Amino acid sequence: MTTIMDDSRPIFVQIAERIEDDIIEGRLPEESQVPSTNQFASFFQINPATAAKGVNLLVDENILYKKRGIGMFVTTGARARLMDKRKELFYEQYVIAMIREAEKLGITKEQLTDMIQRGDRQK
């Protein structure tokens, strides 16, 4: 885990997103145990209640579940649900915005496709 936090967004949201990233990237496989809220609090030097709020966001979304007396675990199917969620966010935040901006600039769909392909070749 990296310790850099973004001051423009609530810390508990950033904690939830970091756990999501770890699940998506395979660092936290399904049915594996996630660090405790106290571990998150210590690592990021935040209040344990703030860390718990981030974890509870993922419990509410059925990404994590609690095993009484043991800790929090990644639910089966969590990675697929997170991928679907992130793809939809990507579409809404980037694709739609890109299409709207292209329309404002008079860029045709063909030109936009060419730009995307050109960008793909430059990776």
DSSP file (Angstrom, degrees, kcal/mol; ACC not computed):
  #  RESIDUE AA STRUCTURE BP1 BP2  ACC     N-H-->O    O-->H-N    N-H-->O    O-->H-N    TCO  KAPPA ALPHA  PHI   PSI    X-CA   Y-CA   Z-CA
    1    1 A M              0   0    0      0, 0.0     2,-0.3     0, 0.0    17,-0.0   0.000 360.0 360.0 360.0 141.7    0.0    0.0    0.0
    2    2 A T        -     0   0    0      2,-0.1    42,-0.0     1,-0.1     0, 0.0  -0.704 360.0-143.2 -95.6 154.9    1.1    3.5   -0.7
    3    3 A T        +     0   0    0     -2,-0.3     2,-0.4     2,-0.1    -1,-0.1   0.438  59.9 118.6 -98.7   0.5    0.6    6.2    1.9
    4    4 A I        -     0   0    0      2,-0.0     2,-0.3     1,-0.0    -2,-0.1  -0.545  44.4-169.3 -73.3 123.4   -0.2    9.1   -0.5
    5    5 A M        -     0   0    0     -2,-0.4     2,-0.7    39,-0.0     6,-0.1  -0.851  22.3-124.6-113.4 150.8   -3.7   10.4    0.2
    6    6 A D    >   -     0   0    0     -2,-0.3     3,-1.5     1,-0.1     8,-0.1  -0.848  13.5-157.4 -96.4 113.2   -5.7   12.8   -1.9
    7    7 A D  T 3  S+     0   0    0     -2,-0.7    -1,-0.1     1,-0.3     4,-0.1   0.639  85.8  68.8 -66.4 -14.0   -6.8   15.8    0.2
    8    8 A S  T 3  S+     0   0    0      2,-0.1    -1,-0.3    -3,-0.0    -2,-0.0   0.606  99.5  50.5 -83.9  -9.8   -9.7   16.6   -2.2
    9    9 A R  S <  S-     0   0    0     -3,-1.5     5,-0.1     1,-0.0    -3,-0.1  -0.932  98.5 -87.7-128.6 151.8  -11.7   13.5   -1.3
   10   10 A P     >  -     0   0    0      0, 0.0     4,-1.7     0, 0.0     3,-0.4  -0.256  32.9-131.1 -57.2 139.9  -12.8   11.9    2.0
   11   11 A I  H  > S+     0   0    0      1,-0.2     4,-2.4     2,-0.2     5,-0.2   0.880 105.6  57.6 -61.1 -40.0  -10.2    9.5    3.4
   12   12 A F  H  > S+     0   0    0      1,-0.2     4,-2.0     2,-0.2    -1,-0.2   0.853 105.8  50.5 -63.5 -32.6  -12.8    6.8    4.0
   13   13 A V  H  > S+     0   0    0     -3,-0.4     4,-2.4     2,-0.2    -1,-0.2   0.897 109.8  50.7 -68.3 -40.2  -13.7    6.8    0.3
   14   14 A Q  H  X S+     0   0    0     -4,-1.7     4,-2.2     2,-0.2    -2,-0.2   0.876 108.1  52.4 -65.4 -37.5  -10.0    6.5   -0.6
   15   15 A I  H  X S+     0   0    0     -4,-2.4     4,-2.1     2,-0.2    -1,-0.2   0.945 110.4  48.0 -61.6 -47.6   -9.6    3.6    1.8
   16   16 A A  H  X S+     0   0    0     -4,-2.0     4,-2.5     1,-0.2    -2,-0.2   0.910 111.8  50.0 -59.6 -43.5  -12.5    1.8    0.1
   17   17 A E  H  X S+     0   0    0     -4,-2.4     4,-2.8     1,-0.2    -1,-0.2   0.861 108.0  53.0 -65.8 -35.8  -11.0    2.5   -3.4
   18   18 A R  H  X S+     0   0    0     -4,-2.2     4,-2.2     2,-0.2    -1,-0.2   0.901 110.4  47.2 -66.3 -39.9   -7.6    1.2   -2.3
   19   19 A I  H  X S+     0   0    0     -4,-2.1     4,-2.0     2,-0.2    -2,-0.2   0.931 112.0  50.9 -65.4 -43.9   -9.2   -2.1   -1.2
   20   20 A E  H  X S+     0   0    0     -4,-2.5     4,-3.0     1,-0.2     5,-0.2   0.932 109.6  50.5 -56.9 -46.7  -11.2   -2.2   -4.5
   21   21 A D  H  X S+     0   0    0     -4,-2.8     4,-2.8     1,-0.2     6,-0.3   0.908 108.7  51.8 -58.7 -43.2   -7.9   -1.7   -6.4
   22   22 A D  H  <>S+     0   0    0     -4,-2.2     6,-2.1     2,-0.2     5,-1.5   0.857 112.3  46.3 -63.5 -35.0   -6.3   -4.5   -4.5
   23   23 A I  H ><5S+     0   0    0     -4,-2.0     3,-1.1     4,-0.2    -2,-0.2   0.944 114.3  46.6 -70.9 -48.7   -9.2   -6.8   -5.3
   24   24 A I  H 3<5S+     0   0    0     -4,-3.0    -2,-0.2     1,-0.3    -3,-0.2   0.896 114.3  47.7 -60.2 -41.5   -9.2   -5.8   -9.0
   25   25 A E  T 3<5S-     0   0    0     -4,-2.8    -1,-0.3    -5,-0.2    -2,-0.2   0.437 116.3-113.3 -84.7   1.2   -5.5   -6.2   -9.3
   26   26 A G  T < 5S+     0   0    0     -3,-1.1    -3,-0.2    -4,-0.3    -4,-0.1   0.500  85.6 117.3  85.6   3.7   -5.5   -9.6   -7.6
   27   27 A R  S   <S+     0   0    0     -5,-1.5    -4,-0.2     1,-0.3    -5,-0.1   0.766  84.8  39.1 -74.2 -23.6   -3.6   -8.6   -4.5
   28   28 A L  S    S-     0   0    0     -6,-2.1    -1,-0.3    -9,-0.1    -2,-0.2  -0.823  87.9-161.2-123.4  90.2   -6.7   -9.5   -2.4
   29   29 A P    >   -     0   0    0      0, 0.0     3,-2.0     0, 0.0    45,-0.3  -0.228  36.4 -77.7 -67.9 160.7   -8.2  -12.6   -4.0
   30   30 A E  T 3  S+     0   0    0      1,-0.3    45,-0.2    -7,-0.1    46,-0.1  -0.314 119.5  19.1 -58.2 140.5  -11.8  -13.6   -3.3
   31   31 A E  T 3  S+     0   0    0     43,-2.5    -1,-0.3     1,-0.3     2,-0.2   0.490  96.9 127.4  72.2   8.2  -12.3  -15.2    0.1
   32   32 A S    <   -     0   0    0     -3,-2.0    42,-2.2    43,-0.1     2,-0.3  -0.615  65.6-106.6 -89.8 156.2   -9.0  -13.7    1.3
   33   33 A Q  B     -A   73   0A   0     -2,-0.2    40,-0.3    40,-0.2     3,-0.1  -0.611  29.3-144.2 -82.3 138.3   -8.8  -11.7    4.5
   34   34 A V        -     0   0    0     38,-2.4    38,-0.4    -2,-0.3    -6,-0.0  -0.645  34.4 -84.8 -95.4 157.9   -8.4   -8.0    4.3
   35   35 A P        -     0   0    0      0, 0.0    -1,-0.1     0, 0.0    37,-0.1  -0.226  53.2-103.0 -57.1 152.6   -6.3   -5.9    6.7
   36   36 A S     >  -     0   0    0      1,-0.1     4,-2.4    -3,-0.1     5,-0.2  -0.277  26.1-109.9 -73.6 163.3   -8.2   -4.9    9.9
   37   37 A T  H  > S+     0   0    0      1,-0.2     4,-2.7     2,-0.2     5,-0.2   0.860 121.9  54.9 -62.4 -33.5   -9.5   -1.4   10.4
   38   38 A N  H  > S+     0   0    0      2,-0.2     4,-2.5     1,-0.2    -1,-0.2   0.880 106.7  50.4 -67.0 -36.5   -6.8   -0.9   13.0
   39   39 A Q  H  > S+     0   0    0      2,-0.2     4,-2.7     1,-0.2    -2,-0.2   0.926 112.6  46.3 -65.9 -43.7   -4.1   -1.9   10.5
   40   40 A F  H  X S+     0   0    0     -4,-2.4     4,-2.8     2,-0.2     5,-0.2   0.937 113.0  50.5 -61.1 -45.4   -5.4    0.6    8.0
   41   41 A A  H  X>S+     0   0    0     -4,-2.7     5,-2.1     1,-0.2     4,-0.8   0.912 113.7  44.4 -60.0 -44.4   -5.6    3.2   10.7
   42   42 A S  H  <5S+     0   0    0     -4,-2.5     3,-0.3     3,-0.2    -1,-0.2   0.930 114.8  48.0 -66.2 -46.2   -2.1    2.6   11.8
   43   43 A F  H  <5S+     0   0    0     -4,-2.7    -2,-0.2     1,-0.2    -1,-0.2   0.919 122.7  32.6 -62.6 -45.8   -0.7    2.4    8.2
   44   44 A F  H  <5S-     0   0    0     -4,-2.8    -1,-0.2    -5,-0.2    -2,-0.2   0.450 106.2-124.4 -92.4  -0.8   -2.4    5.6    7.0
   45   45 A Q  T  <5 +     0   0    0     -4,-0.8     2,-0.3    -3,-0.3    -3,-0.2   0.955  66.0 130.0  54.5  56.0   -2.2    7.3   10.4
   46   46 A I      < -     0   0    0     -5,-2.1    -1,-0.2    -6,-0.2    -2,-0.1  -0.812  67.7 -78.1-129.4 170.0   -5.9    7.9   10.6
   47   47 A N    >>  -     0   0    0     -2,-0.3     4,-1.7     1,-0.1     3,-0.9  -0.493  36.8-129.1 -67.9 135.7   -8.7    7.3   13.1
   48   48 A P  H 3> S+     0   0    0      0, 0.0     4,-2.6     0, 0.0     5,-0.2   0.813 109.2  60.2 -56.7 -30.6   -9.9    3.7   13.2
   49   49 A A  H 3> S+     0   0    0      2,-0.2     4,-1.8     1,-0.2     5,-0.1   0.861 103.6  50.6 -65.8 -34.3  -13.5    4.9   12.9
   50   50 A T  H <> S+     0   0    0     -3,-0.9     4,-1.6     2,-0.2    -1,-0.2   0.919 111.2  47.3 -67.6 -44.0  -12.5    6.5    9.5
   51   51 A A  H  X S+     0   0    0     -4,-1.7     4,-2.2     1,-0.2    -2,-0.2   0.910 110.9  52.4 -62.3 -42.1  -10.9    3.3    8.3
   52   52 A A  H  X S+     0   0    0     -4,-2.6     4,-2.9     1,-0.2    -1,-0.2   0.868 104.3  56.5 -62.3 -36.8  -14.0    1.4    9.5
   53   53 A K  H  X S+     0   0    0     -4,-1.8     4,-1.3     2,-0.2    -1,-0.2   0.899 108.1  47.7 -62.5 -40.4  -16.3    3.7    7.5
   54   54 A G  H  X S+     0   0    0     -4,-1.6     4,-1.0     2,-0.2    -2,-0.2   0.913 113.3  47.2 -65.8 -43.4  -14.3    2.9    4.3
   55   55 A V  H >X S+     0   0    0     -4,-2.2     4,-1.5     1,-0.2     3,-0.5   0.906 108.7  55.4 -63.7 -42.1  -14.5   -0.8    5.0
   56   56 A N  H 3X S+     0   0    0     -4,-2.9     4,-2.6     1,-0.2    -1,-0.2   0.792  97.7  62.9 -66.1 -27.6  -18.2   -0.6    5.8
   57   57 A L  H 3X S+     0   0    0     -4,-1.3     4,-1.1     1,-0.2    -1,-0.2   0.919 106.9  45.0 -57.7 -42.0  -18.9    1.0    2.4
   58   58 A L  H <<>S+     0   0    0     -4,-1.0     5,-3.1    -3,-0.5     6,-1.3   0.791 109.6  54.3 -75.8 -28.2  -17.6   -2.2    0.8
   59   59 A V  H ><5S+     0   0    0     -4,-1.5     3,-1.7     4,-0.2    -1,-0.2   0.926 107.2  51.8 -65.9 -44.4  -19.6   -4.3    3.2
   60   60 A D  H 3<5S+     0   0    0     -4,-2.6    -2,-0.2     1,-0.3    -1,-0.2   0.803 109.9  49.4 -61.5 -29.4  -22.7   -2.4    2.1
   61   61 A E  T 3<5S-     0   0    0     -4,-1.1    -1,-0.3    -5,-0.2    -2,-0.2   0.356 115.9-116.1 -90.7   4.8  -21.9   -3.1   -1.5
   62   62 A N  T < 5S+     0   0    0     -3,-1.7    -3,-0.2     2,-0.2    -2,-0.1   0.831  85.9 116.7  62.1  34.4  -21.4   -6.9   -0.8
   63   63 A I  S   <S+     0   0    0     -5,-3.1    12,-2.7     1,-0.2     2,-0.3   0.755  78.4  28.3 -95.2 -35.9  -17.7   -6.7   -1.7
   64   64 A L  E     -B   74   0A   0     -6,-1.3     2,-0.3    10,-0.2    10,-0.2  -0.891  67.9-169.1-121.8 154.4  -16.5   -7.6    1.8
   65   65 A Y  E     -B   73   0A   0      8,-2.5     8,-3.0    -2,-0.3     2,-0.4  -0.974  21.0-118.4-140.5 158.0  -18.2   -9.7    4.5
   66   66 A K  E     -B   72   0A   0     -2,-0.3     2,-0.7     6,-0.2     6,-0.2  -0.805   9.0-157.5-101.7 132.5  -17.4  -10.2    8.2
   67   67 A K  E >>  -B   71   0A   0      4,-3.2     3,-2.8    -2,-0.4     4,-2.1  -0.945  40.5-112.2-102.1 112.7  -16.5  -13.5    9.8
   68   68 A R  T 34 S+     0   0    0     -2,-0.7     4,-0.0     1,-0.3    -2,-0.0  -0.154  95.1   2.0 -51.6 126.7  -17.4  -13.0   13.4
   69   69 A G  T 34 S+     0   0    0      1,-0.1    -1,-0.3     0, 0.0    -3,-0.0   0.381 128.1  65.1  79.4  -3.9  -14.3  -13.0   15.6
   70   70 A I  T <4 S-     0   0    0     -3,-2.8     2,-0.3     1,-0.3    -2,-0.2   0.767  96.8-113.6-114.8 -49.7  -11.9  -13.4   12.6
   71   71 A G  E  <  - B   0  67A   0     -4,-2.1    -4,-3.2   -35,-0.0     2,-0.3  -0.960  43.3 -33.9 145.8-163.9  -12.2  -10.3   10.4
   72   72 A M  E     - B   0  66A   0    -38,-0.4   -38,-2.4    -2,-0.3     2,-0.3  -0.742  50.2-171.1-100.2 143.5  -13.3   -9.1    7.0
   73   73 A F  E     -AB  33  65A   0     -8,-3.0    -8,-2.5    -2,-0.3     2,-0.4  -0.925  29.1-104.8-133.8 155.8  -13.0  -11.1    3.8
   74   74 A V  E     - B   0  64A   0    -42,-2.2   -43,-2.5   -45,-0.3   -10,-0.2  -0.661  41.8-125.0 -79.4 129.8  -13.5  -10.5    0.1
   75   75 A T    >   -     0   0    0    -12,-2.7     3,-1.7    -2,-0.4     4,-0.3  -0.370  28.0 -96.7 -73.9 153.6  -16.8  -12.0   -1.1
   76   76 A T  T 3  S+     0   0    0      1,-0.3    -1,-0.1   -46,-0.1     0, 0.0  -0.527 114.1  22.7 -65.6 133.2  -16.9  -14.5   -4.0
   77   77 A G  T 3> S+     0   0    0     -2,-0.2     4,-2.1    -3,-0.1    -1,-0.3   0.418  86.3 121.9  88.0  -1.1  -17.7  -12.6   -7.2
   78   78 A A  H <> S+     0   0    0     -3,-1.7     4,-2.7     1,-0.2     5,-0.2   0.902  70.5  52.8 -62.1 -42.6  -16.4   -9.3   -5.8
   79   79 A R  H  > S+     0   0    0     -4,-0.3     4,-2.6     1,-0.2    -1,-0.2   0.927 110.0  47.5 -61.8 -45.0  -13.8   -8.8   -8.5
   80   80 A A  H  > S+     0   0    0      2,-0.2     4,-2.3     1,-0.2    -1,-0.2   0.906 112.9  49.0 -63.3 -41.7  -16.4   -9.2  -11.3
   81   81 A R  H  X S+     0   0    0     -4,-2.1     4,-2.4     1,-0.2    -1,-0.2   0.910 112.7  47.9 -63.9 -41.3  -18.8   -6.8   -9.6
   82   82 A L  H  X S+     0   0    0     -4,-2.7     4,-2.9     2,-0.2     5,-0.2   0.896 109.9  52.0 -66.6 -39.5  -16.0   -4.2   -9.1
   83   83 A M  H  X S+     0   0    0     -4,-2.6     4,-2.5    -5,-0.2    -2,-0.2   0.927 111.0  47.8 -62.3 -44.1  -14.9   -4.6  -12.7
   84   84 A D  H  X S+     0   0    0     -4,-2.3     4,-2.1     2,-0.2    -2,-0.2   0.921 113.4  48.3 -61.1 -44.2  -18.5   -4.0  -13.9
   85   85 A K  H  X S+     0   0    0     -4,-2.4     4,-2.2     1,-0.2    -2,-0.2   0.929 113.5  46.1 -62.0 -46.9  -18.8   -1.0  -11.6
   86   86 A R  H  X S+     0   0    0     -4,-2.9     4,-2.6     1,-0.2    -1,-0.2   0.860 110.3  53.6 -67.9 -35.6  -15.5    0.5  -12.7
   87   87 A K  H  X S+     0   0    0     -4,-2.5     4,-2.4    -5,-0.2    -1,-0.2   0.912 109.8  48.0 -64.2 -41.6  -16.3    0.0  -16.4
   88   88 A E  H  X S+     0   0    0     -4,-2.1     4,-2.6     2,-0.2    -2,-0.2   0.913 112.5  48.7 -65.3 -42.2  -19.6    1.8  -16.0
   89   89 A L  H  X S+     0   0    0     -4,-2.2     4,-3.2     2,-0.2     5,-0.3   0.908 110.4  51.7 -62.3 -41.8  -17.8    4.7  -14.2
   90   90 A F  H  X>S+     0   0    0     -4,-2.6     4,-2.6     2,-0.2     5,-1.5   0.926 110.7  48.5 -59.3 -45.6  -15.2    4.8  -17.0
   91   91 A Y  I  <>S+     0   0    0     -4,-2.4     5,-2.5     3,-0.2     6,-0.3   0.941 116.7  41.8 -59.7 -49.1  -17.9    5.0  -19.6
   92   92 A E  I  <5S+     0   0    0     -4,-2.6     5,-0.4     3,-0.2    -2,-0.2   0.912 122.6  37.3 -67.1 -43.7  -19.7    7.8  -17.7
   93   93 A Q  I  <5S+     0   0    0     -4,-3.2    -2,-0.2    -5,-0.2    -3,-0.2   0.820 133.8  14.3 -82.3 -31.5  -16.7    9.8  -16.7
   94   94 A Y  I  X5S+     0   0    0     -4,-2.6     4,-2.6    -5,-0.3    -3,-0.2   0.825 123.5  45.6-113.2 -50.3  -14.4    9.4  -19.8
   95   95 A V  I  ><S+     0   0    0     -5,-1.5     4,-2.7     2,-0.2     5,-0.2   0.962 117.5  42.5 -66.9 -51.3  -16.2    8.1  -22.8
   96   96 A I  H  ><S+     0   0    0     -5,-2.5     4,-2.5     1,-0.2     5,-0.2   0.926 116.8  49.0 -60.9 -43.9  -19.3   10.3  -22.6
   97   97 A A  H  > S+     0   0    0     -5,-0.4     4,-2.3    -6,-0.3    -1,-0.2   0.896 111.7  49.8 -61.6 -40.4  -17.2   13.3  -21.8
   98   98 A M  H  X S+     0   0    0     -4,-2.6     4,-2.6     2,-0.2    -2,-0.2   0.916 110.9  48.7 -65.6 -43.6  -14.9   12.6  -24.7
   99   99 A I  H  X S+     0   0    0     -4,-2.7     4,-2.4     2,-0.2    -2,-0.2   0.920 111.8  49.4 -63.7 -43.4  -17.8   12.2  -27.1
  100  100 A R  H  X S+     0   0    0     -4,-2.5     4,-2.1    -5,-0.2    -2,-0.2   0.920 112.7  46.8 -62.2 -43.3  -19.3   15.5  -26.0
  101  101 A E  H  X S+     0   0    0     -4,-2.3     4,-1.8     2,-0.2    -2,-0.2   0.906 110.9  52.5 -65.7 -40.6  -16.0   17.3  -26.3
  102  102 A A  H  <>S+     0   0    0     -4,-2.6     5,-2.9     1,-0.2     4,-0.5   0.908 108.5  50.9 -60.8 -42.2  -15.4   15.8  -29.8
  103  103 A E  H ><5S+     0   0    0     -4,-2.4     3,-1.0     1,-0.2    -1,-0.2   0.907 108.3  52.0 -62.4 -41.4  -18.9   17.0  -30.9
  104  104 A K  H 3<5S+     0   0    0     -4,-2.1    -1,-0.2     1,-0.2    -2,-0.2   0.864 112.7  45.8 -61.2 -35.4  -18.2   20.5  -29.7
  105  105 A L  T 3<5S-     0   0    0     -4,-1.8    -1,-0.2    -5,-0.1    -2,-0.2   0.442 115.6-114.8 -89.6   0.0  -14.9   20.5  -31.7
  106  106 A G  T < 5 +     0   0    0     -3,-1.0     2,-0.5    -4,-0.5    -3,-0.2   0.743  59.3 157.7  74.5  22.6  -16.6   19.1  -34.8
  107  107 A I      < -     0   0    0     -5,-2.9    -1,-0.3    -6,-0.2    -2,-0.1  -0.696  34.9-136.0 -82.4 127.3  -14.6   15.8  -34.6
  108  108 A T     >  -     0   0    0     -2,-0.5     4,-2.6    -3,-0.1     5,-0.2  -0.304  22.0-108.6 -77.6 165.8  -16.3   13.0  -36.5
  109  109 A K  H  > S+     0   0    0      1,-0.2     4,-2.5     2,-0.2     5,-0.2   0.875 121.8  52.5 -60.8 -37.3  -16.7    9.5  -35.1
  110  110 A E  H  > S+     0   0    0      2,-0.2     4,-2.4     1,-0.2    -1,-0.2   0.916 110.1  47.0 -65.7 -43.0  -14.2    8.4  -37.7
  111  111 A Q  H  > S+     0   0    0      2,-0.2     4,-2.4     1,-0.2    -2,-0.2   0.901 112.3  50.6 -64.9 -40.2  -11.6   11.0  -36.6
  112  112 A L  H  X S+     0   0    0     -4,-2.6     4,-2.4     2,-0.2    -2,-0.2   0.919 110.0  49.7 -63.5 -43.5  -12.2   10.1  -33.0
  113  113 A T  H  X S+     0   0    0     -4,-2.5     4,-2.6     1,-0.2    -2,-0.2   0.919 110.3  50.8 -60.5 -43.7  -11.7    6.4  -33.8
  114  114 A D  H  X S+     0   0    0     -4,-2.4     4,-2.6     1,-0.2    -2,-0.2   0.901 109.2  51.4 -60.7 -41.3   -8.4    7.3  -35.6
  115  115 A M  H  X S+     0   0    0     -4,-2.4     4,-2.5     2,-0.2    -1,-0.2   0.914 110.4  48.5 -62.5 -42.7   -7.3    9.4  -32.6
  116  116 A I  H  X S+     0   0    0     -4,-2.4     4,-2.2     2,-0.2    -2,-0.2   0.928 112.9  47.5 -63.8 -44.8   -7.9    6.4  -30.3
  117  117 A Q  H  X S+     0   0    0     -4,-2.6     4,-1.8     2,-0.2    -2,-0.2   0.889 111.1  51.2 -63.8 -38.6   -6.1    4.0  -32.6
  118  118 A R  H  X S+     0   0    0     -4,-2.6     4,-1.1     1,-0.2    -2,-0.2   0.919 110.6  49.0 -63.7 -43.0   -3.2    6.5  -32.9
  119  119 A G  H  < S+     0   0    0     -4,-2.5     4,-0.3     1,-0.2     3,-0.3   0.868 108.1  54.4 -63.0 -36.5   -3.0    6.8  -29.1
  120  120 A D  H >< S+     0   0    0     -4,-2.2     3,-0.9     1,-0.2    -1,-0.2   0.868 106.2  51.7 -65.9 -36.7   -3.1    3.0  -28.8
  121  121 A R  H 3< S+     0   0    0     -4,-1.8    -1,-0.2     1,-0.2    -2,-0.2   0.760 104.5  58.5 -70.3 -24.1   -0.1    2.7  -31.1
  122  122 A Q  T 3<        0   0    0     -4,-1.1    -1,-0.2    -3,-0.3    -2,-0.2   0.476 360.0 360.0 -86.8  -2.1    1.9    5.2  -29.0
  123  123 A K    <         0   0    0     -3,-0.9    -1,-0.2    -4,-0.3    -2,-0.1   0.522 360.0 360.0 -61.4 360.0    1.7    3.2  -25.8
